[in-house]
Amino acid sequence: NAYAALLKSKPALLWAARAGLFIIAVLHIISALQLAAENRAARPQPYAQGKPIASYAARTVLLSGLIILAFVVYHLMHFTFGVTNPEFMEMHDALGRHDVYRMVVDGFRNPWVSVFYIVSMGLLCLHLSHGVSSIFQSLGIRRRTTLVAFNRFAQISAIVIFIGNCSIPISILAGVVK
């Protein structure tokens, strides 16, 4: 049965997706470091009148990136590898599958975990708003006439992702999801 084969292959697909995301994250970090080095080399002397005006997201991109990295490591230890909560790895549903729903609900019942997740999502979305806006500049399609529209698109995208991701721990903490 094709459906049974797909169910058995899901763990392999999930690990392939995780490996792909890991490779993309490493490439992102490498390209960010290369870009920072190129920026420094392009302007070896500091600005005479101080730094140019940049968005808060642009000024905090390194710090938010480091905190996001810490979050990803914690997220993997928490939900994927069972380091922080080994009992999560023993949770199974009625069909014997790993019970991800119960694991997420139990994980986000801890207010500290939920707050860390929400703060991390805020930083991720701040980081993302800068990245989405910057990609249009890197592609050469952001101009003075489109700057406001692309920045607004980046901000709205980040807000939608923030609301969606934070709705999970908030609904669990509020008792809406049990």
N, CA, C and O atoms as a DFTB+ gen file, in Angstrom:
712 C
 N C O
     1  1       0.854      -1.176       0.000
     2  2       0.000       0.000       0.000
     3  2       0.898       1.237       0.000
     4  3       1.814       1.349       0.814
     5  1       0.628       2.156      -0.914
     6  2       1.438       3.366      -1.065
     7  2       1.358       4.259       0.172
     8  3       2.347       4.882       0.559
     9  1       0.166       4.319       0.795
    10  2       0.005       5.161       1.975
    11  2       0.859       4.636       3.127
    12  3       1.498       5.418       3.832
    13  1       0.872       3.327       3.319
    14  2       1.691       2.727       4.385
    15  2       3.173       2.995       4.137
    16  3       3.926       3.263       5.074
    17  1       3.589       2.924       2.872
    18  2       4.986       3.207       2.542
    19  2       5.332       4.662       2.842
    20  3       6.427       4.953       3.323
    21  1       4.406       5.575       2.562
    22  2       4.633       6.988       2.844
    23  2       4.769       7.222       4.347
    24  3       5.641       7.970       4.789
    25  1       3.897       6.575       5.133
    26  2       3.979       6.725       6.589
    27  2       5.316       6.230       7.121
    28  3       5.894       6.839       8.021
    29  1       5.803       5.135       6.569
    30  2       7.092       4.599       7.021
    31  2       8.241       5.492       6.579
    32  3       9.267       5.553       7.257
    33  1       8.089       6.186       5.453
    34  2       9.164       7.033       4.954
    35  2       9.172       8.416       5.595
    36  3      10.134       9.165       5.421
    37  1       8.114       8.772       6.338
    38  2       8.039      10.108       6.940
    39  2       9.241      10.428       7.827
    40  3       9.783      11.528       7.719
    41  1       9.686       9.513       8.704
    42  2      10.872       9.858       9.499
    43  2      12.081      10.165       8.626
    44  3      12.851      11.074       8.935
    45  1      12.255       9.420       7.543
    46  2      13.386       9.684       6.651
    47  2      13.224      11.046       5.974
    48  3      14.196      11.789       5.837
    49  1      12.010      11.374       5.552
    50  2      11.762      12.681       4.938
    51  2      11.989      13.802       5.933
    52  3      12.545      14.845       5.591
    53  1      11.558      13.585       7.161
    54  2      11.739      14.597       8.199
    55  2      13.220      14.848       8.459
    56  3      13.645      15.997       8.577
    57  1      14.011      13.773       8.549
    58  2      15.442      13.941       8.781
    59  2      16.128      14.563       7.576
    60  3      17.088      15.317       7.736
    61  1      15.651      14.260       6.368
    62  2      16.200      14.899       5.168
    63  2      15.898      16.393       5.185
    64  3      16.752      17.209       4.839
    65  1      14.679      16.747       5.589
    66  2      14.313      18.166       5.692
    67  2      15.168      18.856       6.751
    68  3      15.634      19.976       6.542
    69  1      15.374      18.198       7.878
    70  2      16.214      18.782       8.940
    71  2      17.638      18.986       8.441
    72  3      18.246      20.023       8.709
    73  1      18.171      18.015       7.723
    74  2      19.533      18.137       7.185
    75  2      19.595      19.304       6.195
    76  3      20.550      20.080       6.203
    77  1      18.583      19.423       5.353
    78  2      18.530      20.534       4.409
    79  2      18.477      21.877       5.112
    80  3      19.170      22.816       4.721
    81  1      17.653      21.971       6.155
    82  2      17.572      23.218       6.923
    83  2      18.898      23.537       7.601
    84  3      19.300      24.699       7.670
    85  1      19.575      22.508       8.102
    86  2      20.881      22.711       8.739
    87  2      21.887      23.253       7.734
    88  3      22.634      24.183       8.037
    89  1      21.908      22.675       6.545
    90  2      22.832      23.135       5.502
    91  2      22.519      24.580       5.124
    92  3      23.429      25.394       4.969
    93  1      21.241      24.896       4.977
    94  2      20.846      26.268       4.637
    95  2      21.262      27.237       5.743
    96  3      21.738      28.336       5.457
    97  1      21.085      26.838       7.003
    98  2      21.469      27.705       8.125
    99  2      22.977      27.955       8.131
   100  3      23.421      29.082       8.349
   101  1      23.758      26.911       7.892
   102  2      25.221      27.068       7.851
   103  2      25.616      27.989       6.698
   104  3      26.457      28.871       6.870
   105  1      25.015      27.788       5.530
   106  2      25.310      28.656       4.383
   107  2      24.896      30.103       4.667
   108  3      25.581      31.037       4.250
   109  1      23.780      30.288       5.373
   110  2      23.322      31.630       5.741
   111  2      24.351      32.313       6.646
   112  3      24.688      33.479       6.441
   113  1      24.842      31.590       7.634
   114  2      25.833      32.154       8.558
   115  2      27.122      32.495       7.811
   116  3      27.700      33.562       8.019
   117  1      27.570      31.589       6.944
   118  2      28.792      31.836       6.174
   119  2      28.621      33.061       5.280
   120  3      29.503      33.918       5.231
   121  1      27.499      33.150       4.575
   122  2      27.297      34.305       3.684
   123  2      27.172      35.602       4.479
   124  3      27.625      36.649       4.015
   125  1      26.567      35.554       5.665
   126  2      26.464      36.753       6.500
   127  2      27.852      37.219       6.953
   128  3      28.141      38.416       6.959
   129  1      28.699      36.270       7.329
   130  2      30.064      36.627       7.734
   131  2      30.858      37.187       6.549
   132  3      31.618      38.143       6.707
   133  1      30.684      36.594       5.368
   134  2      31.359      37.105       4.177
   135  2      30.881      38.515       3.830
   136  3      31.682      39.383       3.484
   137  1      29.581      38.731       3.926
   138  2      29.028      40.050       3.624
   139  2      29.544      41.090       4.612
   140  3      29.884      42.206       4.217
   141  1      29.605      40.734       5.890
   142  2      30.119      41.667       6.894
   143  2      31.581      42.003       6.614
   144  3      31.995      43.153       6.757
   145  1      32.357      41.007       6.216
   146  2      33.772      41.245       5.897
   147  2      33.901      42.146       4.665
   148  3      34.738      43.048       4.639
   149  1      33.072      41.900       3.649
   150  2      33.095      42.748       2.445
   151  2      32.693      44.181       2.783
   152  3      33.286      45.130       2.269
   153  1      31.702      44.341       3.635
   154  2      31.277      45.691       4.042
   155  2      32.396      46.425       4.762
   156  3      32.631      47.607       4.510
   157  1      33.094      45.721       5.668
   158  2      34.205      46.341       6.392
   159  2      35.339      46.708       5.435
   160  3      35.937      47.776       5.558
   161  1      35.634      45.820       4.481
   162  2      36.710      46.080       3.519
   163  2      36.355      47.234       2.582
   164  3      37.237      47.985       2.166
   165  1      35.088      47.380       2.252
   166  2      34.658      48.444       1.351
   167  2      34.755      49.812       2.005
   168  3      34.882      50.816       1.305
   169  1      34.699      49.877       3.325
   170  2      34.785      51.152       4.036
   171  2      35.720      50.967       5.226
   172  3      35.267      50.816       6.361
   173  1      37.032      50.978       4.962
   174  2      37.992      50.730       6.049
   175  2      38.060      51.852       7.082
   176  3      38.504      51.637       8.209
   177  1      37.616      53.063       6.690
   178  2      37.632      54.180       7.632
   179  2      36.210      54.428       8.126
   180  3      35.254      54.292       7.363
   181  1      36.067      54.789       9.393
   182  2      34.713      55.043       9.908
   183  2      34.112      56.317       9.319
   184  3      34.825      57.172       8.794
   185  1      32.804      56.424       9.414
   186  2      32.112      57.627       8.964
   187  2      32.556      58.822       9.808
   188  3      32.767      58.689      11.013
   189  1      32.696      59.984       9.176
   190  2      33.134      61.183       9.881
   191  2      32.073      61.670      10.865
   192  3      32.410      62.175      11.936
   193  1      30.822      61.527      10.520
   194  2      29.731      62.018      11.362
   195  2      28.993      60.883      12.068
   196  3      27.801      61.027      12.339
   197  1      29.614      59.815      12.364
   198  2      28.945      58.701      13.018
   199  2      28.355      57.740      11.996
   200  3      28.506      57.921      10.788
   201  1      27.696      56.737      12.495
   202  2      27.146      55.703      11.621
   203  2      25.922      56.216      10.868
   204  3      25.203      57.083      11.364
   205  1      25.687      55.682       9.671
   206  2      24.478      56.063       8.945
   207  2      23.245      55.510       9.651
   208  3      23.325      54.548      10.416
   209  1      22.126      56.126       9.384
   210  2      20.879      55.693      10.004
   211  2      20.465      54.359       9.397
   212  3      20.394      54.216       8.176
   213  1      20.196      53.401      10.247
   214  2      19.731      52.083       9.797
   215  2      18.575      51.668      10.693
   216  3      18.416      52.181      11.801
   217  1      17.773      50.735      10.201
   218  2      16.634      50.278      10.999
   219  2      17.123      49.529      12.234
   220  3      18.256      49.049      12.283
   221  1      16.251      49.440      13.221
   222  2      16.581      48.689      14.434
   223  2      16.888      47.238      14.083
   224  3      17.805      46.640      14.644
   225  1      16.118      46.673      13.151
   226  2      16.344      45.294      12.726
   227  2      17.737      45.138      12.129
   228  3      18.416      44.148      12.399
   229  1      18.169      46.098      11.325
   230  2      19.498      46.031      10.707
   231  2      20.601      46.175      11.757
   232  3      21.625      45.497      11.679
   233  1      20.392      47.059      12.738
   234  2      21.410      47.279      13.765
   235  2      21.542      46.105      14.724
   236  3      22.598      45.923      15.330
   237  1      20.496      45.310      14.873
   238  2      20.524      44.197      15.834
   239  2      20.589      42.840      15.158
   240  3      20.366      41.819      15.809
   241  1      20.890      42.806      13.866
   242  2      20.827      41.550      13.123
   243  2      21.818      40.513      13.680
   244  3      21.483      39.330      13.737
   245  1      23.007      40.920      14.085
   246  2      23.980      39.969      14.626
   247  2      23.509      39.402      15.966
   248  3      23.534      38.190      16.177
   249  1      23.088      40.275      16.854
   250  2      22.617      39.817      18.162
   251  2      21.381      38.930      18.030
   252  3      21.297      37.881      18.669
   253  1      20.425      39.345      17.206
   254  2      19.223      38.519      17.045
   255  2      19.582      37.181      16.411
   256  3      18.994      36.156      16.754
   257  1      20.545      37.181      15.487
   258  2      20.977      35.933      14.870
   259  2      21.589      34.971      15.877
   260  3      21.334      33.768      15.830
   261  1      22.397      35.503      16.788
   262  2      23.007      34.644      17.812
   263  2      21.954      34.074      18.769
   264  3      22.030      32.909      19.159
   265  1      20.985      34.892      19.140
   266  2      19.926      34.411      20.031
   267  2      19.050      33.389      19.311
   268  3      18.606      32.415      19.919
   269  1      18.802      33.606      18.025
   270  2      18.032      32.636      17.244
   271  2      18.787      31.311      17.176
   272  3      18.181      30.245      17.281
   273  1      20.095      31.371      17.002
   274  2      20.909      30.143      16.996
   275  2      20.774      29.406      18.326
   276  3      20.618      28.185      18.350
   277  1      20.833      30.145      19.425
   278  2      20.652      29.518      20.746
   279  2      19.266      28.905      20.859
   280  3      19.102      27.818      21.414
   281  1      18.269      29.608      20.330
   282  2      16.903      29.086      20.349
   283  2      16.797      27.794      19.545
   284  3      16.182      26.829      20.000
   285  1      17.388      27.769      18.363
   286  2      17.321      26.566      17.521
   287  2      17.972      25.385      18.231
   288  3      17.441      24.274      18.202
   289  1      19.111      25.616      18.866
   290  2      19.779      24.542      19.613
   291  2      18.866      24.054      20.733
   292  3      18.697      22.847      20.906
   293  1      18.273      24.975      21.498
   294  2      17.365      24.570      22.569
   295  2      16.143      23.841      22.010
   296  3      15.726      22.817      22.552
   297  1      15.578      24.361      20.941
   298  2      14.392      23.750      20.326
   299  2      14.686      22.298      19.920
   300  3      13.870      21.404      20.146
   301  1      15.843      22.082      19.327
   302  2      16.222      20.716      18.938
   303  2      16.424      19.825      20.160
   304  3      15.997      18.671      20.161
   305  1      17.072      20.350      21.200
   306  2      17.274      19.564      22.431
   307  2      15.945      19.282      23.113
   308  3      15.778      18.230      23.731
   309  1      15.000      20.204      23.009
   310  2      13.713      20.088      23.684
   311  2      12.777      19.128      22.967
   312  3      12.256      18.192      23.575
   313  1      12.560      19.359      21.667
   314  2      11.533      18.609      20.943
   315  2      12.062      17.492      20.044
   316  3      11.332      16.542      19.763
   317  1      13.308      17.582      19.590
   318  2      13.797      16.590      18.635
   319  2      14.627      15.505      19.299
   320  3      14.401      14.319      19.057
   321  1      15.576      15.889      20.123
   322  2      16.495      14.914      20.702
   323  2      16.123      14.477      22.119
   324  3      16.689      13.513      22.636
   325  1      15.184      15.171      22.745
   326  2      14.737      14.788      24.079
   327  2      15.769      14.976      25.165
   328  3      15.730      14.272      26.175
   329  1      16.692      15.903      24.990
   330  2      17.733      16.140      25.989
   331  2      17.144      16.800      27.226
   332  3      17.428      16.387      28.351
   333  1      16.312      17.840      27.017
   334  2      15.766      18.573      28.159
   335  2      14.595      17.843      28.804
   336  3      14.376      17.962      30.009
   337  1      13.850      17.096      28.015
   338  2      12.694      16.345      28.512
   339  2      12.682      14.957      27.875
   340  3      11.945      14.726      26.917
   341  1      13.485      14.034      28.392
   342  2      13.565      12.708      27.765
   343  2      12.228      11.962      27.761
   344  3      12.008      11.084      26.927
   345  1      11.345      12.310      28.685
   346  2      10.039      11.641      28.736
   347  2       9.198      11.925      27.488
   348  3       8.281      11.166      27.173
   349  1       9.505      13.006      26.782
   350  2       8.769      13.322      25.554
   351  2       8.975      12.260      24.481
   352  3       8.097      12.032      23.649
   353  1      10.127      11.617      24.501
   354  2      10.434      10.621      23.468
   355  2       9.631       9.333      23.666
   356  3       9.544       8.506      22.758
   357  1       9.048       9.169      24.852
   358  2       8.269       7.965      25.157
   359  2       6.777       8.158      24.915
   360  3       5.998       7.226      25.115
   361  1       6.368       9.340      24.491
   362  2       4.946       9.617      24.273
   363  2       4.498       9.055      22.923
   364  3       5.104       9.327      21.887
   365  1       3.416       8.259      22.960
   366  2       2.866       7.671      21.735
   367  2       1.355       7.808      21.741
   368  3       0.722       7.781      22.796
   369  1       0.779       7.958      20.541
   370  2      -0.677       8.054      20.434
   371  2      -1.284       6.647      20.375
   372  3      -0.578       5.651      20.527
   373  1      -2.592       6.580      20.152
   374  2      -3.310       5.304      20.145
   375  2      -2.831       4.370      19.030
   376  3      -2.985       3.153      19.132
   377  1      -2.255       4.934      17.974
   378  2      -1.766       4.112      16.859
   379  2      -0.282       3.763      16.997
   380  3       0.301       3.149      16.104
   381  1       0.318       4.155      18.111
   382  2       1.720       3.839      18.356
   383  2       2.705       4.819      17.751
   384  3       3.913       4.590      17.803
   385  1       2.212       5.909      17.177
   386  2       3.094       6.928      16.600
   387  2       3.559       7.883      17.693
   388  3       2.914       8.022      18.732
   389  1       4.674       8.529      17.443
   390  2       5.171       9.537      18.388
   391  2       4.107      10.622      18.528
   392  3       3.629      11.155      17.526
   393  1       3.736      10.951      19.765
   394  2       2.649      11.896      20.030
   395  2       3.201      13.322      20.120
   396  3       3.466      13.835      21.207
   397  1       3.364      13.939      18.968
   398  2       3.921      15.291      18.886
   399  2       2.979      16.302      19.540
   400  3       3.432      17.234      20.204
   401  1       1.672      16.122      19.354
   402  2       0.686      17.047      19.930
   403  2       0.860      17.126      21.454
   404  3       0.972      18.216      22.015
   405  1       0.882      15.980      22.105
   406  2       1.013      15.957      23.569
   407  2       2.372      16.508      24.004
   408  3       2.478      17.182      25.029
   409  1       3.400      16.217      23.223
   410  2       4.732      16.716      23.540
   411  2       4.751      18.244      23.494
   412  3       5.324      18.881      24.378
   413  1       4.135      18.835      22.476
   414  2       4.099      20.294      22.343
   415  2       3.285      20.907      23.481
   416  3       3.707      21.891      24.089
   417  1       2.122      20.328      23.766
   418  2       1.277      20.857      24.841
   419  2       2.017      20.773      26.176
   420  3       2.049      21.750      26.924
   421  1       2.603      19.634      26.479
   422  2       3.340      19.493      27.745
   423  2       4.546      20.431      27.791
   424  3       4.853      21.006      28.835
   425  1       5.225      20.580      26.658
   426  2       6.402      21.451      26.616
   427  2       6.059      22.905      26.869
   428  3       6.772      23.592      27.601
   429  1       4.969      23.385      26.271
   430  2       4.606      24.792      26.413
   431  2       3.778      25.083      27.657
   432  3       3.408      26.234      27.886
   433  1       3.483      24.087      28.452
   434  2       2.841      24.359      29.750
   435  2       3.823      25.017      30.710
   436  3       3.415      25.649      31.684
   437  1       5.099      24.871      30.439
   438  2       6.124      25.517      31.248
   439  2       6.212      26.984      30.809
   440  3       6.612      27.265      29.679
   441  1       5.843      27.918      31.689
   442  2       5.849      29.342      31.294
   443  2       7.216      29.846      30.833
   444  3       7.287      30.687      29.937
   445  1       8.301      29.348      31.428
   446  2       9.636      29.789      31.034
   447  2       9.955      29.371      29.601
   448  3      10.544      30.134      28.835
   449  1       9.563      28.162      29.254
   450  2       9.774      27.682      27.884
   451  2       8.950      28.530      26.916
   452  3       9.444      28.941      25.866
   453  1       7.705      28.785      27.271
   454  2       6.830      29.573      26.398
   455  2       7.339      31.002      26.225
   456  3       7.330      31.530      25.113
   457  1       7.777      31.625      27.303
   458  2       8.288      32.994      27.220
   459  2       9.556      33.027      26.358
   460  3       9.710      33.913      25.517
   461  1      10.457      32.069      26.565
   462  2      11.675      32.003      25.746
   463  2      11.313      31.828      24.275
   464  3      11.912      32.458      23.404
   465  1      10.336      30.976      24.004
   466  2       9.886      30.745      22.635
   467  2       9.308      32.027      22.033
   468  3       9.628      32.374      20.896
   469  1       8.468      32.726      22.778
   470  2       7.831      33.956      22.275
   471  2       8.879      35.047      22.028
   472  3       8.840      35.721      20.998
   473  1       9.807      35.221      22.964
   474  2      10.878      36.209      22.781
   475  2      11.731      35.838      21.563
   476  3      12.091      36.700      20.762
   477  1      12.045      34.559      21.437
   478  2      12.835      34.100      20.292
   479  2      12.098      34.326      18.982
   480  3      12.711      34.694      17.981
   481  1      10.795      34.109      18.981
   482  2      10.003      34.366      17.773
   483  2      10.018      35.853      17.431
   484  3      10.062      36.222      16.258
   485  1       9.980      36.711      18.459
   486  2      10.066      38.148      18.218
   487  2      11.385      38.516      17.560
   488  3      11.418      39.290      16.603
   489  1      12.468      37.957      18.077
   490  2      13.783      38.235      17.490
   491  2      13.912      37.628      16.098
   492  3      14.498      38.234      15.201
   493  1      13.362      36.427      15.923
   494  2      13.384      35.798      14.605
   495  2      12.659      36.677      13.592
   496  3      13.135      36.871      12.474
   497  1      11.519      37.200      13.985
   498  2      10.732      38.015      13.065
   499  2      11.382      39.373      12.809
   500  3      11.275      39.917      11.711
   501  1      12.046      39.911      13.809
   502  2      12.823      41.141      13.605
   503  2      13.942      40.865      12.594
   504  3      14.156      41.638      11.660
   505  1      14.639      39.767      12.796
   506  2      15.711      39.327      11.907
   507  2      15.158      39.093      10.495
   508  3      15.764      39.490       9.500
   509  1      14.006      38.445      10.438
   510  2      13.370      38.124       9.163
   511  2      12.915      39.380       8.426
   512  3      13.036      39.459       7.203
   513  1      12.392      40.361       9.159
   514  2      11.938      41.588       8.489
   515  2      13.107      42.294       7.805
   516  3      12.959      42.836       6.710
   517  1      14.268      42.282       8.455
   518  2      15.462      42.861       7.834
   519  2      15.881      42.030       6.619
   520  3      16.207      42.577       5.566
   521  1      15.868      40.709       6.778
   522  2      16.299      39.833       5.687
   523  2      15.390      39.901       4.478
   524  3      15.870      39.945       3.345
   525  1      14.093      39.909       4.699
   526  2      13.145      39.965       3.576
   527  2      13.302      41.295       2.835
   528  3      13.293      41.330       1.604
   529  1      13.443      42.366       3.577
   530  2      13.635      43.671       2.940
   531  2      14.964      43.707       2.182
   532  3      15.031      44.225       1.067
   533  1      16.001      43.165       2.776
   534  2      17.335      43.209       2.168
   535  2      17.453      42.338       0.931
   536  3      18.220      42.652       0.021
   537  1      16.702      41.250       0.889
   538  2      16.831      40.367      -0.273
   539  2      16.417      41.080      -1.554
   540  3      16.982      40.827      -2.617
   541  1      15.436      41.966      -1.457
   542  2      15.017      42.719      -2.644
   543  2      16.119      43.677      -3.097
   544  3      16.283      43.931      -4.290
   545  1      16.867      44.201      -2.132
   546  2      17.995      45.059      -2.481
   547  2      19.104      44.213      -3.102
   548  3      19.703      44.615      -4.099
   549  1      19.382      43.044      -2.522
   550  2      20.422      42.171      -3.062
   551  2      20.102      41.709      -4.478
   552  3      21.001      41.529      -5.299
   553  1      18.819      41.519      -4.758
   554  2      18.397      41.104      -6.098
   555  2      18.363      42.279      -7.079
   556  3      18.180      42.082      -8.280
   557  1      18.537      43.492      -6.566
   558  2      18.568      44.673      -7.414
   559  2      17.209      45.185      -7.836
   560  3      17.102      45.939      -8.803
   561  1      16.141      44.774      -7.104
   562  2      14.801      45.241      -7.492
   563  2      14.214      46.235      -6.499
   564  3      13.105      46.732      -6.699
   565  1      14.950      46.528      -5.432
   566  2      14.474      47.541      -4.484
   567  2      15.068      48.888      -4.885
   568  3      16.285      49.044      -4.981
   569  1      14.214      49.821      -5.107
   570  2      14.617      51.171      -5.514
   571  2      13.978      52.178      -4.546
   572  3      13.211      51.802      -3.659
   573  1      14.298      53.431      -4.728
   574  2      13.688      54.469      -3.880
   575  2      12.160      54.425      -3.977
   576  3      11.459      54.624      -2.986
   577  1      11.662      54.163      -5.175
   578  2      10.210      54.163      -5.385
   579  2       9.523      52.940      -4.771
   580  3       8.331      52.989      -4.467
   581  1      10.265      51.849      -4.589
   582  2       9.660      50.625      -4.043
   583  2      10.099      50.348      -2.610
   584  3       9.642      49.383      -1.998
   585  1      10.977      51.180      -2.073
   586  2      11.536      50.948      -0.735
   587  2      10.453      50.792       0.326
   588  3      10.474      49.835       1.100
   589  1       9.523      51.715       0.366
   590  2       8.471      51.676       1.388
   591  2       7.611      50.424       1.231
   592  3       7.271      49.780       2.223
   593  1       7.260      50.076       0.005
   594  2       6.418      48.896      -0.231
   595  2       7.126      47.616       0.194
   596  3       6.522      46.760       0.840
   597  1       8.409      47.475      -0.166
   598  2       9.147      46.263       0.214
   599  2       9.362      46.192       1.727
   600  3       9.258      45.117       2.317
   601  1       9.656      47.318       2.348
   602  2       9.817      47.334       3.807
   603  2       8.502      46.976       4.500
   604  3       8.500      46.227       5.477
   605  1       7.395      47.505       4.003
   606  2       6.081      47.197       4.578
   607  2       5.764      45.713       4.413
   608  3       5.272      45.074       5.343
   609  1       6.047      45.159       3.219
   610  2       5.837      43.729       2.970
   611  2       6.648      42.887       3.955
   612  3       6.142      41.907       4.503
   613  1       7.907      43.271       4.178
   614  2       8.780      42.542       5.100
   615  2       8.230      42.602       6.526
   616  3       8.221      41.594       7.231
   617  1       7.774      43.776       6.947
   618  2       7.236      43.932       8.300
   619  2       5.942      43.143       8.482
   620  3       5.756      42.483       9.505
   621  1       5.059      43.208       7.506
   622  2       3.786      42.473       7.610
   623  2       4.033      40.973       7.614
   624  3       3.396      40.242       8.373
   625  1       4.956      40.506       6.772
   626  2       5.301      39.079       6.755
   627  2       5.799      38.635       8.128
   628  3       5.391      37.591       8.639
   629  1       6.676      39.427       8.714
   630  2       7.230      39.088      10.025
   631  2       6.147      39.083      11.100
   632  3       6.146      38.211      11.969
   633  1       5.239      40.032      11.053
   634  2       4.154      40.095      12.048
   635  2       3.232      38.886      11.928
   636  3       2.836      38.300      12.936
   637  1       2.894      38.514      10.700
   638  2       2.016      37.352      10.493
   639  2       2.682      36.081      11.027
   640  3       2.029      35.272      11.687
   641  1       3.966      35.903      10.746
   642  2       4.692      34.725      11.244
   643  2       4.761      34.755      12.763
   644  3       4.577      33.728      13.415
   645  1       5.026      35.930      13.328
   646  2       5.095      36.055      14.789
   647  2       3.765      35.660      15.431
   648  3       3.741      34.868      16.373
   649  1       2.680      36.198      14.932
   650  2       1.356      35.892      15.499
   651  2       1.056      34.404      15.371
   652  3       0.587      33.777      16.321
   653  1       1.325      33.841      14.200
   654  2       1.056      32.421      13.991
   655  2       1.865      31.531      14.920
   656  3       1.317      30.622      15.543
   657  1       3.169      31.787      15.017
   658  2       4.020      30.940      15.868
   659  2       3.745      31.140      17.352
   660  3       3.798      30.184      18.126
   661  1       3.454      32.364      17.755
   662  2       3.213      32.626      19.179
   663  2       1.827      32.196      19.631
   664  3       1.583      32.047      20.828
   665  1       0.923      31.997      18.690
   666  2      -0.418      31.549      19.074
   667  2      -0.383      30.168      19.717
   668  3      -1.266      29.836      20.507
   669  1       0.613      29.367      19.395
   670  2       0.703      28.008      19.954
   671  2       1.001      28.058      21.457
   672  3       0.191      27.571      22.246
   673  1       2.142      28.633      21.884
   674  2       2.381      28.648      23.341
   675  2       1.357      29.482      24.111
   676  3       0.999      29.137      25.238
   677  1       0.885      30.573      23.513
   678  2      -0.093      31.408      24.218
   679  2      -1.404      30.641      24.431
   680  3      -1.986      30.702      25.514
   681  1      -1.863      29.930      23.418
   682  2      -3.108      29.178      23.564
   683  2      -2.954      28.040      24.562
   684  3      -3.917      27.679      25.238
   685  1      -1.775      27.478      24.662
   686  2      -1.539      26.418      25.650
   687  2      -1.488      27.006      27.051
   688  3      -2.106      26.471      27.972
   689  1      -0.752      28.112      27.222
   690  2      -0.676      28.761      28.540
   691  2      -2.049      29.261      28.991
   692  3      -2.357      29.227      30.182
   693  1      -2.866      29.720      28.060
   694  2      -4.202      30.236      28.384
   695  2      -5.215      29.117      28.638
   696  3      -6.337      29.378      29.074
   697  1      -4.818      27.873      28.364
   698  2      -5.712      26.741      28.599
   699  2      -6.688      26.483      27.463
   700  3      -7.581      25.645      27.589
   701  1      -6.526      27.194      26.357
   702  2      -7.410      26.971      25.194
   703  2      -7.106      25.619      24.565
   704  3      -8.018      24.892      24.171
   705  1      -5.837      25.288      24.473
   706  2      -5.386      23.989      23.939
   707  2      -4.918      23.152      25.116
   708  3      -4.101      23.591      25.925
   709  1      -5.450      21.938      25.198
   710  2      -5.098      21.052      26.322
   711  2      -4.620      19.718      25.829
   712  3      -4.282      18.848      26.632
